[in-house]
């Protein structure tokens, strides 16, 4: 069933064809309204997980492994238990059932069982009367380790199976391997006029939300576990708790309070959630655990380091003939979302350009490092970096303008990619036009003098995926509406507002559909007792899926309201319009009533008012194993132009401006969309220039603090110039697609390409540190002097 | 054995008598003794700025200040801005808070109590700062969501409102054509 069918009469974008002028006449949608939680956040009233204090609450702390790979021979917690003020100590044997966010790869324990796999792996947890006592108790826990060989180089994990980081796997230390070929790539490359083959390296980076992970649990005398957690996926935490604690899910309630940033880093179920739950059950007391910043770095789940080898061919007029990729992915110590990451590293590259043939061979391996996972632009930022730099290399060989080669390879809208993904609306050409015009590309590129340059890159990203993390046919998003006689409408959504504004998005849609002001709408979100299931804030799925579900629920409720009013007026329901807190007769505009009166009439006619709505994706994806991974009901498209300078004395790169043009379908709130675009571009530039998540030769994190892991400050951040492109998608809510992840992708390759324009060096290894820039400049000088010498001979 | 201290702290115009361990920071006392949880802990070592409060009008990292060192000084937390604005005859929230809300500068919101207080302190000493002055004054407050653009716009909007001017068009509204190359 398609999104359209789910909504009954009236397409979600309006009564006309997508993009028709009549569809522009929205009251709430498309305007820069405030967020529903903005003023609460601005005044300090918003409650985040660590702001919760409950009567008699205990504080919990985690003991972590000091070794990157070791067997646990013995743990003795007796001295810790004997310390005054300690209420409980738990170890791996307290919760031996493994879990993992992907049901096929459950390889994590809340606390290590038998062995540890990275420095920072949780080993034991203590609940005590306060943090100081809990920390003192950690020092009294005795653990005897037997050290094992440490894997730090993914190339070693590829070929060496023993000792296995995870025992009992027939693939040794290989986490996942995917090989897919679409068409005859070797033949296509052999017949190409020009082929570029090169290696690229993407380093590790992490999310670093300003709020550290925190969880609070209570266990009521009647056996209900309540967990407040800084998570971006309440539903999966709910399921994982049930599994690990062996509690029926109906006795567990998970609530996400206000969340202080996530970016993918709060998508997995985490050790602290199980630990506070177990400790609350054991002690009968409320228990809180707040991770230190250092612990957040160990929890990680950040961007996978990737070694990427690409070979691309093109005809002499710049049309791609084939792309061949081989990717080695360093997964760190656990699977996390790694199965999906491995597929995404290949599956999401097949737009916005037409690939006649394509092959990828991606392998994710385990190493003894903090586990990698999904970070904004999951699995696709790294291949996008490599490919967009390679596309510039191709353009250079063909003496084509980098924007021109991208235009020539545009795949078109309403098409199918080489790997079988359905593409609907596609505003990529407009994105290129916007950044070309705004950056004055034609007048400025190549003409800014040695040391300064412009670079371009493009990308596409999913708006949700039709692959639910656990297989089921139920809706991916659900909404419930409750109508109060006061005129208030409450929206219940399982969606997780992680700062991207999904609660506000629900309110805007209800306002639009029911014709009531935003302040008469309250949103209750991410509470498993109160809200219908939603799969959470990941894969850029929320606006598309929860938005469509909200429209679905509103249309059902609106039908009742309109019927009740029409009956009262004795007119056809088609004459009744709900607008700005009123019901109006379209043919006799002197006749109207307030929406409160309309609610009362409808409640009288139909009984207690309410409605549910849902969204499920249509059947999508290629007909092959893995063909649904990366299949999305709609794709967003982005183009960036970066303006950067290189100081050839110091090797330092300065980014001046980043023009970001993004096709988000329709901007339900342009202010929020622009905020997502700017924040995405910031994060891309940050990981290109500053950030590096890595361990030293002992497996110890190089700098688990916000001083050593260098987030750009307001002084280091360039100017971002957001241009919103609206392609009005036929299946998105009012035509909307995603905006939260796509606009990150082109930042890194566009910067690399700008550096090439500035000083003629190809930066293919991230991050672009001054040392790498200086080395590349030196190499270039040497190459040139050899060439000059040869020329002289 | 840890020692306890008795402190007399002046917070948001009220005097509180607090008993807390000697080593507790001002942030811990504010959050866990006074229940003023608007000041956030992001790193606990002075790197992120989420704990910023005003002490005698100047932005201070409360996670690096011992509670006892803050005695006898006027402490303003994010919770104090709106009541002070109301006491002074204003309506609603402080104009800086209002501008942050109006301009969409609040995404996850976790850094914003500190950011808003830094911005408030800037405007108190410099009522119409340039963007460079803003970059400088807010450089101790890390934001991970916004890329800072909408934060600068919010401060500029607050300035424009206070001067009775129309705020400049927002970044996505203005045609962002490249200026001549800056040095």
Interface residues (C-beta under 8 A of the other chain):
Chain A: X32 X34 X35 X37 X38 X39 X41 X42 X43 X44 X45 X46 X47 X48 X50 X51 X53 X132 X207 X208 X209 X210 X211 X212 X258 X259 X260 X261 X262 X263 X290 X292 X293 X437 X438 X439 X440 X444 X448 X452 X498 X499 X500 X501 X643 X656 X657 X659 X670 X671 X672 X673 X674 X675 X677 X678 X679 X680 X681 X682 X683 X705 X706 X707 X711 X713 X714 X715 X717 X719 X720 X721 X722 X723 X724
Chain B: X2 X21 X31 X32 X35 X36 X37 X38 X39 X40 X41 X42 X43 X44 X45 X47 X48 X50 X77 X78 X79 X81 X82 X93 X97 X98 X100 X101 X102 X103 X104 X105 X106 X107 X108 X109 X110 X111 X112 X113 X116 X134 X135 X136 X138 X139 X140 X141 X142 X143 X144 X145 X146 X147 X148 X149 X150 X151 X152 X170 X171 X172 X173 X175 X176 X177 X178 X181 X182
